[in-house]
Amino acid sequence: MKNPKYFKVLVSLLILTILSAFVVRLNIGLKAASAIILALFMLKFLGVAFYFMELKKAHVFWKSAVIIFVLLFSTIILVGL
């Protein structure tokens, strides 16, 4: 990769993915595991959106729209548990 910043983000995405696989193996209950995996999903989604889709350089409207979408999506899922 040309930029080491992207490599760090890629490695962190891989670590978050492996961490979510380990959460599945824990015996902590369905609701707790779902909440943890959802939080990891939000971090991965925002990492991909802001770094690889270059949302960091976008207008404030698009940044806030993505963050509001992630918060609404996670809230709806957590309320449904």
PDB file of N, CA, C and O in Angstrom:
ATOM      1  N   MET A   1       0.837  -1.166   0.000  1.00  0.00           N
ATOM      2  CA  MET A   1       0.000   0.000   0.000  1.00  0.00           C
ATOM      3  C   MET A   1       0.886   1.235   0.000  1.00  0.00           C
ATOM      4  O   MET A   1       1.981   1.237   0.563  1.00  0.00           O
ATOM      5  N   LYS A   2       0.400   2.261  -0.629  1.00  0.00           N
ATOM      6  CA  LYS A   2       1.187   3.480  -0.755  1.00  0.00           C
ATOM      7  C   LYS A   2       1.282   4.245   0.559  1.00  0.00           C
ATOM      8  O   LYS A   2       2.331   4.806   0.875  1.00  0.00           O
ATOM      9  N   ASN A   3       0.211   4.271   1.314  1.00  0.00           N
ATOM     10  CA  ASN A   3       0.171   5.057   2.523  1.00  0.00           C
ATOM     11  C   ASN A   3       0.139   4.127   3.733  1.00  0.00           C
ATOM     12  O   ASN A   3      -0.730   3.258   3.804  1.00  0.00           O
ATOM     13  N   PRO A   4       1.062   4.283   4.691  1.00  0.00           N
ATOM     14  CA  PRO A   4       1.044   3.391   5.859  1.00  0.00           C
ATOM     15  C   PRO A   4      -0.174   3.593   6.744  1.00  0.00           C
ATOM     16  O   PRO A   4      -0.510   2.717   7.541  1.00  0.00           O
ATOM     17  N   LYS A   5      -0.849   4.747   6.614  1.00  0.00           N
ATOM     18  CA  LYS A   5      -2.063   4.985   7.386  1.00  0.00           C
ATOM     19  C   LYS A   5      -3.138   3.972   7.006  1.00  0.00           C
ATOM     20  O   LYS A   5      -3.847   3.455   7.869  1.00  0.00           O
ATOM     21  N   TYR A   6      -3.253   3.693   5.709  1.00  0.00           N
ATOM     22  CA  TYR A   6      -4.244   2.721   5.256  1.00  0.00           C
ATOM     23  C   TYR A   6      -3.890   1.319   5.716  1.00  0.00           C
ATOM     24  O   TYR A   6      -4.775   0.512   5.998  1.00  0.00           O
ATOM     25  N   PHE A   7      -2.610   1.029   5.793  1.00  0.00           N
ATOM     26  CA  PHE A   7      -2.196  -0.284   6.265  1.00  0.00           C
ATOM     27  C   PHE A   7      -2.566  -0.464   7.732  1.00  0.00           C
ATOM     28  O   PHE A   7      -2.991  -1.546   8.136  1.00  0.00           O
ATOM     29  N   LYS A   8      -2.409   0.585   8.530  1.00  0.00           N
ATOM     30  CA  LYS A   8      -2.793   0.514   9.944  1.00  0.00           C
ATOM     31  C   LYS A   8      -4.290   0.299  10.087  1.00  0.00           C
ATOM     32  O   LYS A   8      -4.733  -0.474  10.936  1.00  0.00           O
ATOM     33  N   VAL A   9      -5.065   0.977   9.265  1.00  0.00           N
ATOM     34  CA  VAL A   9      -6.517   0.809   9.319  1.00  0.00           C
ATOM     35  C   VAL A   9      -6.897  -0.598   8.876  1.00  0.00           C
ATOM     36  O   VAL A   9      -7.784  -1.213   9.466  1.00  0.00           O
ATOM     37  N   LEU A  10      -6.241  -1.108   7.852  1.00  0.00           N
ATOM     38  CA  LEU A  10      -6.516  -2.463   7.387  1.00  0.00           C
ATOM     39  C   LEU A  10      -6.200  -3.492   8.461  1.00  0.00           C
ATOM     40  O   LEU A  10      -6.973  -4.427   8.670  1.00  0.00           O
ATOM     41  N   VAL A  11      -5.075  -3.331   9.141  1.00  0.00           N
ATOM     42  CA  VAL A  11      -4.709  -4.251  10.214  1.00  0.00           C
ATOM     43  C   VAL A  11      -5.707  -4.149  11.366  1.00  0.00           C
ATOM     44  O   VAL A  11      -6.079  -5.165  11.953  1.00  0.00           O
ATOM     45  N   SER A  12      -6.139  -2.944  11.689  1.00  0.00           N
ATOM     46  CA  SER A  12      -7.123  -2.806  12.762  1.00  0.00           C
ATOM     47  C   SER A  12      -8.464  -3.424  12.371  1.00  0.00           C
ATOM     48  O   SER A  12      -9.152  -3.981  13.226  1.00  0.00           O
ATOM     49  N   LEU A  13      -8.847  -3.335  11.096  1.00  0.00           N
ATOM     50  CA  LEU A  13     -10.074  -3.996  10.646  1.00  0.00           C
ATOM     51  C   LEU A  13      -9.966  -5.509  10.755  1.00  0.00           C
ATOM     52  O   LEU A  13     -10.924  -6.177  11.143  1.00  0.00           O
ATOM     53  N   LEU A  14      -8.824  -6.040  10.420  1.00  0.00           N
ATOM     54  CA  LEU A  14      -8.617  -7.480  10.561  1.00  0.00           C
ATOM     55  C   LEU A  14      -8.654  -7.904  12.022  1.00  0.00           C
ATOM     56  O   LEU A  14      -9.220  -8.947  12.351  1.00  0.00           O
ATOM     57  N   ILE A  15      -8.057  -7.107  12.901  1.00  0.00           N
ATOM     58  CA  ILE A  15      -8.075  -7.427  14.329  1.00  0.00           C
ATOM     59  C   ILE A  15      -9.496  -7.374  14.873  1.00  0.00           C
ATOM     60  O   ILE A  15      -9.886  -8.232  15.664  1.00  0.00           O
ATOM     61  N   LEU A  16     -10.274  -6.377  14.460  1.00  0.00           N
ATOM     62  CA  LEU A  16     -11.670  -6.292  14.901  1.00  0.00           C
ATOM     63  C   LEU A  16     -12.493  -7.466  14.397  1.00  0.00           C
ATOM     64  O   LEU A  16     -13.384  -7.944  15.099  1.00  0.00           O
ATOM     65  N   THR A  17     -12.209  -7.931  13.199  1.00  0.00           N
ATOM     66  CA  THR A  17     -12.914  -9.100  12.666  1.00  0.00           C
ATOM     67  C   THR A  17     -12.573 -10.354  13.456  1.00  0.00           C
ATOM     68  O   THR A  17     -13.460 -11.145  13.779  1.00  0.00           O
ATOM     69  N   ILE A  18     -11.318 -10.539  13.765  1.00  0.00           N
ATOM     70  CA  ILE A  18     -10.898 -11.700  14.560  1.00  0.00           C
ATOM     71  C   ILE A  18     -11.470 -11.605  15.968  1.00  0.00           C
ATOM     72  O   ILE A  18     -11.873 -12.615  16.544  1.00  0.00           O
ATOM     73  N   LEU A  19     -11.508 -10.400  16.523  1.00  0.00           N
ATOM     74  CA  LEU A  19     -12.078 -10.200  17.846  1.00  0.00           C
ATOM     75  C   LEU A  19     -13.562 -10.543  17.871  1.00  0.00           C
ATOM     76  O   LEU A  19     -14.049 -11.114  18.847  1.00  0.00           O
ATOM     77  N   SER A  20     -14.281 -10.202  16.816  1.00  0.00           N
ATOM     78  CA  SER A  20     -15.705 -10.551  16.766  1.00  0.00           C
ATOM     79  C   SER A  20     -15.900 -12.063  16.655  1.00  0.00           C
ATOM     80  O   SER A  20     -16.897 -12.595  17.144  1.00  0.00           O
ATOM     81  N   ALA A  21     -14.966 -12.752  16.021  1.00  0.00           N
ATOM     82  CA  ALA A  21     -15.057 -14.210  15.970  1.00  0.00           C
ATOM     83  C   ALA A  21     -14.821 -14.815  17.348  1.00  0.00           C
ATOM     84  O   ALA A  21     -15.439 -15.821  17.696  1.00  0.00           O
ATOM     85  N   PHE A  22     -13.938 -14.215  18.131  1.00  0.00           N
ATOM     86  CA  PHE A  22     -13.703 -14.709  19.483  1.00  0.00           C
ATOM     87  C   PHE A  22     -14.886 -14.424  20.404  1.00  0.00           C
ATOM     88  O   PHE A  22     -15.152 -15.196  21.325  1.00  0.00           O
ATOM     89  N   VAL A  23     -15.593 -13.331  20.169  1.00  0.00           N
ATOM     90  CA  VAL A  23     -16.762 -13.002  20.988  1.00  0.00           C
ATOM     91  C   VAL A  23     -17.839 -14.057  20.803  1.00  0.00           C
ATOM     92  O   VAL A  23     -18.559 -14.381  21.748  1.00  0.00           O
ATOM     93  N   VAL A  24     -17.956 -14.589  19.608  1.00  0.00           N
ATOM     94  CA  VAL A  24     -18.957 -15.621  19.337  1.00  0.00           C
ATOM     95  C   VAL A  24     -18.679 -16.872  20.169  1.00  0.00           C
ATOM     96  O   VAL A  24     -19.600 -17.554  20.618  1.00  0.00           O
ATOM     97  N   ARG A  25     -17.409 -17.155  20.364  1.00  0.00           N
ATOM     98  CA  ARG A  25     -17.035 -18.369  21.087  1.00  0.00           C
ATOM     99  C   ARG A  25     -17.216 -18.243  22.599  1.00  0.00           C
ATOM    100  O   ARG A  25     -17.225 -19.258  23.295  1.00  0.00           O
ATOM    101  N   LEU A  26     -17.360 -17.032  23.123  1.00  0.00           N
ATOM    102  CA  LEU A  26     -17.539 -16.833  24.558  1.00  0.00           C
ATOM    103  C   LEU A  26     -18.947 -17.225  24.973  1.00  0.00           C
ATOM    104  O   LEU A  26     -19.883 -17.154  24.177  1.00  0.00           O
ATOM    105  N   ASN A  27     -19.085 -17.633  26.211  1.00  0.00           N
ATOM    106  CA  ASN A  27     -20.404 -17.982  26.746  1.00  0.00           C
ATOM    107  C   ASN A  27     -20.926 -16.818  27.585  1.00  0.00           C
ATOM    108  O   ASN A  27     -21.023 -16.921  28.808  1.00  0.00           O
ATOM    109  N   ILE A  28     -21.258 -15.726  26.932  1.00  0.00           N
ATOM    110  CA  ILE A  28     -21.709 -14.546  27.660  1.00  0.00           C
ATOM    111  C   ILE A  28     -23.176 -14.228  27.408  1.00  0.00           C
ATOM    112  O   ILE A  28     -23.684 -13.236  27.931  1.00  0.00           O
ATOM    113  N   GLY A  29     -23.837 -15.009  26.657  1.00  0.00           N
ATOM    114  CA  GLY A  29     -25.246 -14.766  26.366  1.00  0.00           C
ATOM    115  C   GLY A  29     -25.430 -14.107  25.013  1.00  0.00           C
ATOM    116  O   GLY A  29     -24.535 -13.439  24.493  1.00  0.00           O
ATOM    117  N   LEU A  30     -26.596 -14.311  24.465  1.00  0.00           N
ATOM    118  CA  LEU A  30     -26.890 -13.834  23.118  1.00  0.00           C
ATOM    119  C   LEU A  30     -26.941 -12.316  23.041  1.00  0.00           C
ATOM    120  O   LEU A  30     -26.394 -11.723  22.111  1.00  0.00           O
ATOM    121  N   LYS A  31     -27.596 -11.677  24.016  1.00  0.00           N
ATOM    122  CA  LYS A  31     -27.745 -10.224  23.959  1.00  0.00           C
ATOM    123  C   LYS A  31     -26.412  -9.508  24.127  1.00  0.00           C
ATOM    124  O   LYS A  31     -26.132  -8.548  23.410  1.00  0.00           O
ATOM    125  N   ALA A  32     -25.597  -9.959  25.054  1.00  0.00           N
ATOM    126  CA  ALA A  32     -24.302  -9.316  25.276  1.00  0.00           C
ATOM    127  C   ALA A  32     -23.384  -9.524  24.073  1.00  0.00           C
ATOM    128  O   ALA A  32     -22.703  -8.595  23.639  1.00  0.00           O
ATOM    129  N   ALA A  33     -23.367 -10.735  23.540  1.00  0.00           N
ATOM    130  CA  ALA A  33     -22.531 -11.008  22.373  1.00  0.00           C
ATOM    131  C   ALA A  33     -23.000 -10.200  21.170  1.00  0.00           C
ATOM    132  O   ALA A  33     -22.180  -9.693  20.404  1.00  0.00           O
ATOM    133  N   SER A  34     -24.305 -10.079  21.001  1.00  0.00           N
ATOM    134  CA  SER A  34     -24.840  -9.293  19.886  1.00  0.00           C
ATOM    135  C   SER A  34     -24.474  -7.818  20.019  1.00  0.00           C
ATOM    136  O   SER A  34     -24.149  -7.164  19.028  1.00  0.00           O
ATOM    137  N   ALA A  35     -24.526  -7.298  21.236  1.00  0.00           N
ATOM    138  CA  ALA A  35     -24.180  -5.894  21.452  1.00  0.00           C
ATOM    139  C   ALA A  35     -22.701  -5.643  21.179  1.00  0.00           C
ATOM    140  O   ALA A  35     -22.344  -4.625  20.585  1.00  0.00           O
ATOM    141  N   ILE A  36     -21.849  -6.553  21.604  1.00  0.00           N
ATOM    142  CA  ILE A  36     -20.410  -6.409  21.373  1.00  0.00           C
ATOM    143  C   ILE A  36     -20.092  -6.504  19.883  1.00  0.00           C
ATOM    144  O   ILE A  36     -19.313  -5.709  19.359  1.00  0.00           O
ATOM    145  N   ILE A  37     -20.687  -7.464  19.213  1.00  0.00           N
ATOM    146  CA  ILE A  37     -20.442  -7.624  17.781  1.00  0.00           C
ATOM    147  C   ILE A  37     -20.974  -6.423  17.010  1.00  0.00           C
ATOM    148  O   ILE A  37     -20.359  -5.999  16.032  1.00  0.00           O
ATOM    149  N   LEU A  38     -22.100  -5.872  17.431  1.00  0.00           N
ATOM    150  CA  LEU A  38     -22.642  -4.687  16.787  1.00  0.00           C
ATOM    151  C   LEU A  38     -21.722  -3.484  16.980  1.00  0.00           C
ATOM    152  O   LEU A  38     -21.544  -2.690  16.056  1.00  0.00           O
ATOM    153  N   ALA A  39     -21.141  -3.340  18.158  1.00  0.00           N
ATOM    154  CA  ALA A  39     -20.192  -2.243  18.397  1.00  0.00           C
ATOM    155  C   ALA A  39     -18.950  -2.407  17.529  1.00  0.00           C
ATOM    156  O   ALA A  39     -18.427  -1.426  17.000  1.00  0.00           O
ATOM    157  N   LEU A  40     -18.482  -3.632  17.382  1.00  0.00           N
ATOM    158  CA  LEU A  40     -17.334  -3.882  16.514  1.00  0.00           C
ATOM    159  C   LEU A  40     -17.680  -3.602  15.057  1.00  0.00           C
ATOM    160  O   LEU A  40     -16.856  -3.088  14.301  1.00  0.00           O
ATOM    161  N   PHE A  41     -18.905  -3.945  14.670  1.00  0.00           N
ATOM    162  CA  PHE A  41     -19.367  -3.644  13.317  1.00  0.00           C
ATOM    163  C   PHE A  41     -19.367  -2.145  13.059  1.00  0.00           C
ATOM    164  O   PHE A  41     -18.951  -1.693  11.992  1.00  0.00           O
ATOM    165  N   MET A  42     -19.837  -1.375  14.039  1.00  0.00           N
ATOM    166  CA  MET A  42     -19.882   0.070  13.856  1.00  0.00           C
ATOM    167  C   MET A  42     -18.476   0.634  13.662  1.00  0.00           C
ATOM    168  O   MET A  42     -18.268   1.499  12.811  1.00  0.00           O
ATOM    169  N   LEU A  43     -17.525   0.159  14.434  1.00  0.00           N
ATOM    170  CA  LEU A  43     -16.146   0.624  14.278  1.00  0.00           C
ATOM    171  C   LEU A  43     -15.583   0.256  12.913  1.00  0.00           C
ATOM    172  O   LEU A  43     -14.915   1.065  12.268  1.00  0.00           O
ATOM    173  N   LYS A  44     -15.858  -0.972  12.478  1.00  0.00           N
ATOM    174  CA  LYS A  44     -15.355  -1.388  11.164  1.00  0.00           C
ATOM    175  C   LYS A  44     -16.015  -0.604  10.037  1.00  0.00           C
ATOM    176  O   LYS A  44     -15.345  -0.196   9.089  1.00  0.00           O
ATOM    177  N   PHE A  45     -17.305  -0.394  10.133  1.00  0.00           N
ATOM    178  CA  PHE A  45     -18.028   0.348   9.104  1.00  0.00           C
ATOM    179  C   PHE A  45     -17.496   1.772   8.996  1.00  0.00           C
ATOM    180  O   PHE A  45     -17.261   2.268   7.895  1.00  0.00           O
ATOM    181  N   LEU A  46     -17.306   2.430  10.139  1.00  0.00           N
ATOM    182  CA  LEU A  46     -16.799   3.795  10.115  1.00  0.00           C
ATOM    183  C   LEU A  46     -15.358   3.846   9.631  1.00  0.00           C
ATOM    184  O   LEU A  46     -14.966   4.804   8.965  1.00  0.00           O
ATOM    185  N   GLY A  47     -14.563   2.833   9.955  1.00  0.00           N
ATOM    186  CA  GLY A  47     -13.194   2.785   9.453  1.00  0.00           C
ATOM    187  C   GLY A  47     -13.138   2.667   7.945  1.00  0.00           C
ATOM    188  O   GLY A  47     -12.354   3.353   7.290  1.00  0.00           O
ATOM    189  N   VAL A  48     -13.961   1.809   7.402  1.00  0.00           N
ATOM    190  CA  VAL A  48     -14.005   1.650   5.945  1.00  0.00           C
ATOM    191  C   VAL A  48     -14.543   2.912   5.280  1.00  0.00           C
ATOM    192  O   VAL A  48     -14.010   3.361   4.266  1.00  0.00           O
ATOM    193  N   ALA A  49     -15.593   3.478   5.849  1.00  0.00           N
ATOM    194  CA  ALA A  49     -16.205   4.656   5.236  1.00  0.00           C
ATOM    195  C   ALA A  49     -15.270   5.859   5.258  1.00  0.00           C
ATOM    196  O   ALA A  49     -15.151   6.574   4.263  1.00  0.00           O
ATOM    197  N   PHE A  50     -14.618   6.081   6.371  1.00  0.00           N
ATOM    198  CA  PHE A  50     -13.821   7.294   6.483  1.00  0.00           C
ATOM    199  C   PHE A  50     -12.446   7.168   5.844  1.00  0.00           C
ATOM    200  O   PHE A  50     -11.903   8.167   5.374  1.00  0.00           O
ATOM    201  N   TYR A  51     -11.875   5.989   5.810  1.00  0.00           N
ATOM    202  CA  TYR A  51     -10.527   5.866   5.268  1.00  0.00           C
ATOM    203  C   TYR A  51     -10.503   5.358   3.831  1.00  0.00           C
ATOM    204  O   TYR A  51      -9.861   5.963   2.972  1.00  0.00           O
ATOM    205  N   PHE A  52     -11.195   4.257   3.562  1.00  0.00           N
ATOM    206  CA  PHE A  52     -11.099   3.664   2.239  1.00  0.00           C
ATOM    207  C   PHE A  52     -12.050   4.308   1.237  1.00  0.00           C
ATOM    208  O   PHE A  52     -11.763   4.326   0.040  1.00  0.00           O
ATOM    209  N   MET A  53     -13.177   4.837   1.706  1.00  0.00           N
ATOM    210  CA  MET A  53     -14.084   5.553   0.816  1.00  0.00           C
ATOM    211  C   MET A  53     -13.803   7.053   0.843  1.00  0.00           C
ATOM    212  O   MET A  53     -14.494   7.837   0.192  1.00  0.00           O
ATOM    213  N   GLU A  54     -12.794   7.435   1.593  1.00  0.00           N
ATOM    214  CA  GLU A  54     -12.323   8.811   1.735  1.00  0.00           C
ATOM    215  C   GLU A  54     -13.440   9.776   2.114  1.00  0.00           C
ATOM    216  O   GLU A  54     -13.576  10.856   1.540  1.00  0.00           O
ATOM    217  N   LEU A  55     -14.219   9.364   3.077  1.00  0.00           N
ATOM    218  CA  LEU A  55     -15.275  10.218   3.589  1.00  0.00           C
ATOM    219  C   LEU A  55     -14.702  11.338   4.455  1.00  0.00           C
ATOM    220  O   LEU A  55     -15.391  12.314   4.751  1.00  0.00           O
ATOM    221  N   LYS A  56     -13.442  11.194   4.858  1.00  0.00           N
ATOM    222  CA  LYS A  56     -12.798  12.241   5.648  1.00  0.00           C
ATOM    223  C   LYS A  56     -12.720  13.554   4.874  1.00  0.00           C
ATOM    224  O   LYS A  56     -12.733  14.632   5.468  1.00  0.00           O
ATOM    225  N   LYS A  57     -12.641  13.460   3.568  1.00  0.00           N
ATOM    226  CA  LYS A  57     -12.523  14.654   2.724  1.00  0.00           C
ATOM    227  C   LYS A  57     -13.879  15.153   2.218  1.00  0.00           C
ATOM    228  O   LYS A  57     -13.949  16.150   1.500  1.00  0.00           O
ATOM    229  N   ALA A  58     -14.942  14.462   2.592  1.00  0.00           N
ATOM    230  CA  ALA A  58     -16.267  14.813   2.094  1.00  0.00           C
ATOM    231  C   ALA A  58     -16.861  15.978   2.885  1.00  0.00           C
ATOM    232  O   ALA A  58     -16.300  16.431   3.884  1.00  0.00           O
ATOM    233  N   HIS A  59     -17.996  16.440   2.411  1.00  0.00           N
ATOM    234  CA  HIS A  59     -18.719  17.521   3.069  1.00  0.00           C
ATOM    235  C   HIS A  59     -19.227  17.047   4.427  1.00  0.00           C
ATOM    236  O   HIS A  59     -19.434  15.852   4.640  1.00  0.00           O
ATOM    237  N   VAL A  60     -19.424  17.985   5.332  1.00  0.00           N
ATOM    238  CA  VAL A  60     -19.875  17.667   6.682  1.00  0.00           C
ATOM    239  C   VAL A  60     -21.229  16.965   6.661  1.00  0.00           C
ATOM    240  O   VAL A  60     -21.505  16.128   7.520  1.00  0.00           O
ATOM    241  N   PHE A  61     -22.066  17.295   5.700  1.00  0.00           N
ATOM    242  CA  PHE A  61     -23.374  16.647   5.587  1.00  0.00           C
ATOM    243  C   PHE A  61     -23.227  15.147   5.409  1.00  0.00           C
ATOM    244  O   PHE A  61     -23.942  14.381   6.055  1.00  0.00           O
ATOM    245  N   TRP A  62     -22.316  14.708   4.546  1.00  0.00           N
ATOM    246  CA  TRP A  62     -22.159  13.284   4.275  1.00  0.00           C
ATOM    247  C   TRP A  62     -21.523  12.572   5.471  1.00  0.00           C
ATOM    248  O   TRP A  62     -21.863  11.426   5.764  1.00  0.00           O
ATOM    249  N   LYS A  63     -20.625  13.229   6.142  1.00  0.00           N
ATOM    250  CA  LYS A  63     -20.028  12.645   7.345  1.00  0.00           C
ATOM    251  C   LYS A  63     -21.087  12.424   8.413  1.00  0.00           C
ATOM    252  O   LYS A  63     -21.177  11.348   9.004  1.00  0.00           O
ATOM    253  N   SER A  64     -21.879  13.447   8.650  1.00  0.00           N
ATOM    254  CA  SER A  64     -22.918  13.326   9.671  1.00  0.00           C
ATOM    255  C   SER A  64     -24.002  12.344   9.249  1.00  0.00           C
ATOM    256  O   SER A  64     -24.560  11.646  10.096  1.00  0.00           O
ATOM    257  N   ALA A  65     -24.312  12.276   7.960  1.00  0.00           N
ATOM    258  CA  ALA A  65     -25.324  11.323   7.487  1.00  0.00           C
ATOM    259  C   ALA A  65     -24.890   9.890   7.738  1.00  0.00           C
ATOM    260  O   ALA A  65     -25.705   9.062   8.145  1.00  0.00           O
ATOM    261  N   VAL A  66     -23.632   9.583   7.504  1.00  0.00           N
ATOM    262  CA  VAL A  66     -23.138   8.228   7.742  1.00  0.00           C
ATOM    263  C   VAL A  66     -23.136   7.913   9.231  1.00  0.00           C
ATOM    264  O   VAL A  66     -23.524   6.815   9.628  1.00  0.00           O
ATOM    265  N   ILE A  67     -22.713   8.844  10.048  1.00  0.00           N
ATOM    266  CA  ILE A  67     -22.689   8.608  11.496  1.00  0.00           C
ATOM    267  C   ILE A  67     -24.101   8.450  12.040  1.00  0.00           C
ATOM    268  O   ILE A  67     -24.343   7.581  12.878  1.00  0.00           O
ATOM    269  N   ILE A  68     -25.038   9.273  11.578  1.00  0.00           N
ATOM    270  CA  ILE A  68     -26.429   9.153  12.026  1.00  0.00           C
ATOM    271  C   ILE A  68     -27.021   7.825  11.570  1.00  0.00           C
ATOM    272  O   ILE A  68     -27.761   7.190  12.323  1.00  0.00           O
ATOM    273  N   PHE A  69     -26.707   7.396  10.350  1.00  0.00           N
ATOM    274  CA  PHE A  69     -27.187   6.099   9.871  1.00  0.00           C
ATOM    275  C   PHE A  69     -26.688   4.968  10.760  1.00  0.00           C
ATOM    276  O   PHE A  69     -27.461   4.087  11.136  1.00  0.00           O
ATOM    277  N   VAL A  70     -25.413   4.987  11.097  1.00  0.00           N
ATOM    278  CA  VAL A  70     -24.849   3.919  11.931  1.00  0.00           C
ATOM    279  C   VAL A  70     -25.491   3.933  13.318  1.00  0.00           C
ATOM    280  O   VAL A  70     -25.805   2.875  13.863  1.00  0.00           O
ATOM    281  N   LEU A  71     -25.684   5.103  13.885  1.00  0.00           N
ATOM    282  CA  LEU A  71     -26.306   5.181  15.202  1.00  0.00           C
ATOM    283  C   LEU A  71     -27.764   4.724  15.171  1.00  0.00           C
ATOM    284  O   LEU A  71     -28.203   4.003  16.068  1.00  0.00           O
ATOM    285  N   LEU A  72     -28.513   5.132  14.156  1.00  0.00           N
ATOM    286  CA  LEU A  72     -29.910   4.692  14.051  1.00  0.00           C
ATOM    287  C   LEU A  72     -30.009   3.182  13.822  1.00  0.00           C
ATOM    288  O   LEU A  72     -30.837   2.504  14.430  1.00  0.00           O
ATOM    289  N   PHE A  73     -29.160   2.674  12.946  1.00  0.00           N
ATOM    290  CA  PHE A  73     -29.179   1.242  12.670  1.00  0.00           C
ATOM    291  C   PHE A  73     -28.876   0.436  13.924  1.00  0.00           C
ATOM    292  O   PHE A  73     -29.575  -0.531  14.228  1.00  0.00           O
ATOM    293  N   SER A  74     -27.841   0.826  14.649  1.00  0.00           N
ATOM    294  CA  SER A  74     -27.472   0.077  15.845  1.00  0.00           C
ATOM    295  C   SER A  74     -28.528   0.216  16.936  1.00  0.00           C
ATOM    296  O   SER A  74     -28.775  -0.736  17.676  1.00  0.00           O
ATOM    297  N   THR A  75     -29.156   1.386  17.047  1.00  0.00           N
ATOM    298  CA  THR A  75     -30.204   1.575  18.043  1.00  0.00           C
ATOM    299  C   THR A  75     -31.407   0.693  17.733  1.00  0.00           C
ATOM    300  O   THR A  75     -31.971   0.071  18.634  1.00  0.00           O
ATOM    301  N   ILE A  76     -31.796   0.637  16.477  1.00  0.00           N
ATOM    302  CA  ILE A  76     -32.936  -0.202  16.091  1.00  0.00           C
ATOM    303  C   ILE A  76     -32.632  -1.672  16.378  1.00  0.00           C
ATOM    304  O   ILE A  76     -33.492  -2.397  16.880  1.00  0.00           O
ATOM    305  N   ILE A  77     -31.437  -2.106  16.068  1.00  0.00           N
ATOM    306  CA  ILE A  77     -31.072  -3.508  16.321  1.00  0.00           C
ATOM    307  C   ILE A  77     -31.032  -3.799  17.811  1.00  0.00           C
ATOM    308  O   ILE A  77     -31.536  -4.833  18.250  1.00  0.00           O
ATOM    309  N   LEU A  78     -30.440  -2.903  18.599  1.00  0.00           N
ATOM    310  CA  LEU A  78     -30.337  -3.146  20.040  1.00  0.00           C
ATOM    311  C   LEU A  78     -31.696  -3.113  20.730  1.00  0.00           C
ATOM    312  O   LEU A  78     -31.917  -3.857  21.685  1.00  0.00           O
ATOM    313  N   VAL A  79     -32.603  -2.269  20.267  1.00  0.00           N
ATOM    314  CA  VAL A  79     -33.939  -2.240  20.843  1.00  0.00           C
ATOM    315  C   VAL A  79     -34.688  -3.535  20.512  1.00  0.00           C
ATOM    316  O   VAL A  79     -35.505  -4.001  21.305  1.00  0.00           O
ATOM    317  N   GLY A  80     -34.414  -4.098  19.371  1.00  0.00           N
ATOM    318  CA  GLY A  80     -35.084  -5.335  18.954  1.00  0.00           C
ATOM    319  C   GLY A  80     -34.590  -6.573  19.679  1.00  0.00           C
ATOM    320  O   GLY A  80     -35.225  -7.625  19.604  1.00  0.00           O
ATOM    321  N   LEU A  81     -33.469  -6.466  20.380  1.00  0.00           N
ATOM    322  CA  LEU A  81     -32.964  -7.661  21.095  1.00  0.00           C
ATOM    323  C   LEU A  81     -33.793  -7.971  22.269  1.00  0.00           C
ATOM    324  O   LEU A  81     -33.518  -8.936  22.982  1.00  0.00           O
TER     325      LEU A  81
END
